[in-house]
Amino acid sequence: MPHPLLPELESLTGNVASDQEFDLCGISLLTHTRPMTLEVQIRHRSGADVNLDDCARFSGILGEALETTQLLTEAYVLEISSPGIGEQLSSDRDFHTFRGFPVEVVHQDKDNAERCLEGLLLERNDETLQINIRGRIKTIPREQVINVRLTTPGN
């Protein structure tokens, strides 16, 4: 069960990120650590890589905003990072970056049964997702796609 403060923290952090030209990619409040840890992942809105200076600058700005709101009254550690490369593809940027990479696509077929396909990612547009399965192009309506994740060739 998520911490009750998480929605407020996410809203505040998202607003601060937006003001600084970042997108908020993830936020977690780890209360099992002492002191508790607020983990925040950001990405440049421009698509540029997030570097250590960006993390340090954002940490200072977010830290001030957190102190002002007094949402966190206990001691905490603030960790700012970039999401890096995850297995799950979700953003348009992910699908563009990983064209030609091996993926596993979970989707619903015409009978509403879940199916899993593996192939090379070709393209995702507003209507469809296309993958190459051993030389054959499979087109899946986008609304039927449940998830797409990177795989290791041969797995």
TILORO-478732 format. One line per 10 residues: number of its first residue (from 1); for each residue z, x, y of N, C-alpha, C, O. Coordinates in steps of 0.2 Angstrom, whole numbers. Atoms other than C-alpha are relative to their C-alpha. Example, Ala and Ser with C-alpha at 12.3 -4.5 7.8 and 13.67 -1.06 7.14 Angstrom:
# TILORO-478732
1> 0,4,-6,39,62,-22,0,4,6,3,9,5; -1,-4,-6,36,68,-5,3,-4,5,4,-1,11
END
This chain:
# TILORO-478732
1> 0,4,-6,0,0,0,0,4,6,4,9,7; 0,-4,-6,-5,7,17,6,0,4,9,-6,4; -5,0,-5,8,12,30,-1,-6,5,-7,-6,7; 1,6,-5,11,-3,42,-2,3,7,-5,-1,10; 2,-3,-7,8,9,57,-8,2,0,-11,3,5; 6,-3,1,-9,14,50,-6,-4,4,-10,0,7; 5,4,-5,-20,0,59,1,2,7,-4,3,10; -1,-2,-7,-12,5,76,-2,7,1,-5,9,6; 2,-7,0,-14,23,72,-8,1,0,-11,5,4; 7,-1,1,-32,21,67,-4,-3,7,-8,0,9
11> 3,3,-7,-36,10,83,1,6,5,-4,7,9; -1,-5,-5,-28,23,94,-4,6,-1,-8,9,4; 4,-6,1,-36,38,86,-8,-1,1,-11,3,3; 7,2,0,-53,29,85,-2,0,8,-8,2,10; 1,0,-7,-52,26,104,0,7,3,-5,9,7; 0,-7,-3,-47,44,108,-6,4,-3,-10,7,1; 6,-3,3,-61,50,96,-6,-2,4,-11,2,6; 6,3,-4,-74,39,105,0,3,7,-6,5,9; -1,-3,-7,-68,45,122,-3,7,0,-5,10,5; 1,-7,1,-71,63,116,-7,1,-3,-9,7,-5
21> 7,0,3,-89,59,109,1,2,-7,-4,6,-10; -1,-1,7,-82,60,91,0,-7,-3,1,-12,0; -1,6,4,-83,47,77,6,2,-5,7,7,-7; -6,0,5,-67,44,67,-3,-1,-7,-6,-6,-8; 3,1,7,-72,47,49,6,-2,-5,4,-4,-11; -5,2,4,-55,45,41,7,2,3,8,6,7; -7,-1,-2,-36,44,44,5,-2,-6,4,-7,-9; -5,1,5,-21,45,32,6,2,3,7,7,7; -6,-2,-2,-3,45,35,4,1,-6,5,-3,-10; -3,-2,6,6,55,22,8,0,1,10,5,4
31> -7,1,-1,24,49,22,4,4,-6,11,4,-5; -4,-3,5,29,58,6,1,7,1,5,11,-3; -1,-7,-2,29,75,15,5,0,5,6,-5,9; -5,-1,-5,43,81,26,-2,6,4,-2,12,1; 1,6,-4,39,81,40,-7,-4,-2,-11,-1,-6; 6,4,2,26,67,37,-6,3,4,-6,7,9; 6,-3,-2,8,72,40,-5,-6,2,-7,-10,-2; 6,5,-2,-6,62,50,-6,5,-1,-7,9,3; 7,-3,1,-23,68,43,-5,-4,4,-6,-10,2; 6,4,-3,-38,64,54,-6,4,-1,-6,10,0
41> 6,-3,1,-56,68,50,-5,-3,6,-5,-9,7; 5,2,-6,-69,68,65,-6,3,-2,-7,8,-5; 7,-3,0,-87,71,66,-3,-1,7,-2,-6,11; 3,1,-6,-97,74,82,-5,-5,0,-9,-6,-5; 5,6,0,-107,59,87,-7,3,0,-11,-1,-2; 7,-2,-1,-122,70,91,-2,3,-7,-8,4,-8; 2,-3,7,-122,76,72,2,8,0,1,10,-6; -1,-7,0,-117,94,77,6,1,-5,10,-3,-6; -6,-2,4,-104,103,66,6,0,4,6,2,10; -6,-1,-3,-86,102,70,3,6,-1,3,8,-7
51> -3,-7,1,-78,119,73,7,0,1,10,-5,3; -8,0,-1,-60,125,74,2,-1,7,7,-4,8; -1,2,-7,-61,124,93,0,-7,2,5,-10,5; 1,7,-1,-66,106,92,7,-3,-3,10,-8,0; -6,3,3,-51,102,80,6,2,5,10,-3,5; -6,-1,-4,-39,111,91,0,-4,7,6,-6,9; 1,4,-6,-45,103,107,2,-8,-1,6,-11,2; -1,7,1,-45,86,99,8,-1,-2,11,-7,-1; -7,0,2,-27,89,91,4,-1,7,9,-5,7; -4,0,-6,-20,92,109,-1,-7,3,4,-9,5
61> 1,7,-3,-28,76,116,3,-5,-4,7,-10,-1; -3,6,5,-23,65,101,8,1,0,11,-4,1; -7,-1,0,-6,73,101,4,-3,6,9,-6,6; -2,3,-6,-3,68,119,0,-7,0,5,-11,2; 1,7,1,-9,51,116,5,-3,-5,8,-9,-3; -5,2,5,3,49,101,7,0,3,11,-4,2; -6,-1,-3,17,55,111,1,-6,6,7,-8,6; 0,5,-5,13,43,125,2,-7,-3,6,-11,0; -1,6,4,13,28,113,6,-1,-3,9,-6,-5; -6,0,4,28,33,103,-1,-4,-6,4,-7,-8
71> 1,4,6,20,25,88,4,4,-6,7,1,-10; -4,-4,5,28,40,77,6,2,3,6,7,8; -6,-2,-3,46,42,81,3,5,-4,8,9,-1; -3,-5,4,50,54,67,-5,6,1,-10,6,4; 4,-6,0,44,72,66,-7,-1,-4,-6,-4,-10; 6,0,4,26,74,60,-5,6,1,-4,9,6; 5,-5,0,12,86,57,-7,-3,1,-8,-8,-2; 6,3,-2,-5,82,65,-5,5,-3,-6,11,-1; 5,-4,2,-20,89,55,-7,-3,1,-8,-9,0; 7,2,-2,-38,88,62,-5,4,-4,-4,10,-4
81> 5,-4,4,-53,92,51,-6,-4,0,-7,-9,3; 7,3,1,-71,88,48,0,-3,-7,3,0,-12; 0,3,6,-75,77,33,-4,4,-5,-3,4,-11; 4,-4,4,-87,90,26,-5,-4,-4,-7,-9,-2; 5,4,4,-98,85,12,4,-3,-6,7,0,-10; -3,3,5,-92,72,1,-5,-2,-6,-11,-2,-4; 4,2,5,-99,65,-15,-3,-7,2,-9,-8,0; 2,7,-2,-101,47,-8,-5,1,6,-3,4,11; 4,1,-6,-116,44,3,1,-6,3,1,-11,0; -1,7,-3,-113,31,16,-4,0,7,-7,-5,8
91> 3,0,-6,-120,36,33,-8,1,0,-10,4,-5; 7,-1,0,-139,36,38,-1,8,0,-5,11,-3; 1,-7,0,-136,55,42,1,3,-7,-3,7,-9; 0,-2,7,-130,57,24,-6,0,-4,-8,4,-8; 6,2,3,-145,49,17,-6,5,2,-10,6,-2; 6,-5,-3,-157,60,28,2,7,-3,-3,10,-5; -2,-7,2,-147,76,24,-2,1,-7,-4,7,-9; 1,-2,7,-148,74,5,-6,-3,-3,-6,-4,-9; 7,2,4,-166,68,2,-1,6,-5,-1,12,-3; 2,-4,5,-172,76,-14,6,3,-4,5,6,-9
101> -6,-2,4,-154,79,-21,1,-5,-5,-1,-11,-5; -1,5,5,-149,71,-37,6,-4,2,11,-2,4; -5,5,-2,-139,55,-35,1,-5,-6,-3,-5,-10; -1,6,4,-131,41,-45,0,-6,4,4,-6,9; 0,6,-4,-134,24,-39,2,-6,-4,0,-7,-10; -2,6,3,-124,9,-44,-2,-6,4,-1,-6,10; 3,5,-4,-132,-7,-40,0,-7,-5,2,-6,-11; 0,7,3,-133,-26,-45,-7,-1,-2,-12,0,2; 7,2,2,-149,-31,-55,-1,-7,2,4,-10,4; 1,7,-2,-157,-48,-53,4,-5,-4,5,-10,-2
111> -4,4,4,-145,-55,-66,8,1,3,12,-1,-1; -7,-1,-3,-130,-49,-55,4,5,-5,10,5,-4; -4,-5,4,-125,-36,-68,0,7,3,-5,9,6; 0,-6,-3,-120,-19,-63,-4,5,-4,-3,5,-10; 4,-5,3,-132,-5,-67,1,7,3,2,7,9; -1,-7,-2,-131,14,-65,-7,3,-1,-9,4,-7; 6,-4,1,-147,24,-62,1,7,3,5,8,8; 0,-7,-3,-149,43,-59,-7,2,1,-11,1,-2; 7,-3,-2,-163,52,-50,1,4,6,7,5,8; 0,-4,-6,-168,61,-35,0,-5,6,-5,-9,6
121> 0,4,-6,-164,53,-18,-7,1,4,-8,7,6; 6,-1,-4,-181,49,-9,1,-3,7,0,1,12; 0,3,-6,-177,37,5,5,-6,0,5,-9,-5; -3,6,-1,-166,24,12,-2,-3,7,-1,1,12; 2,3,-6,-172,12,25,4,-7,1,9,-8,-3; -4,6,-1,-166,-5,32,0,-5,-6,4,-9,-7; 1,4,5,-173,-14,17,2,2,-7,4,-1,-12; 0,-2,7,-173,-3,2,3,7,-1,4,11,4; -1,-7,2,-167,13,-7,-5,2,-5,-6,-2,-10; 5,-2,5,-179,23,-16,2,7,-4,5,11,0
131> -2,-6,4,-175,36,-30,-6,2,-5,-10,-3,-7; 5,-2,5,-187,46,-41,4,2,-7,8,6,-7; -3,-1,6,-182,45,-59,-6,3,-5,-10,-1,-7; 5,-4,4,-192,58,-69,-7,-2,2,-12,-4,-3; 7,1,-2,-208,55,-59,-1,-7,2,-7,-8,5; 2,7,-1,-207,36,-57,5,-2,6,11,0,6; -4,2,-6,-201,29,-40,3,-7,-2,-1,-12,-3; -4,7,1,-188,15,-42,2,-2,7,5,2,11; -1,3,-7,-186,4,-26,6,-5,-2,5,-10,-6; -6,4,1,-169,-5,-25,1,-4,7,2,0,12
141> -2,4,-6,-166,-19,-12,7,3,2,12,3,-2; -6,-3,-2,-152,-12,-1,6,-4,-1,11,-1,-2; -6,4,1,-141,-27,-2,2,0,-7,8,-3,-8; -2,0,7,-140,-24,-21,3,7,-1,6,7,-7; -3,-7,1,-134,-6,-19,8,-1,1,10,-3,7; -8,0,-1,-115,-5,-22,2,7,2,6,7,7; -2,-6,-3,-113,14,-20,-5,5,-2,-9,4,-7; 4,-5,1,-123,30,-20,4,7,1,8,8,6; -4,-6,-1,-115,47,-24,-4,6,-3,-9,5,-7; 3,-6,2,-121,65,-26,2,2,-7,8,0,-9
151> -1,-3,7,-122,72,-44,-2,7,-1,-6,9,3; 2,-6,2,-124,88,-52,-6,-1,-5,-6,-5,-9; 5,1,4,-141,90,-60,2,1,-7,6,6,-9; -1,0,7,-140,87,-79,6,-4,-2,8,-4,-7; -6,4,1,-124,77,-77,-1,-8,0,4,-11,-1
END
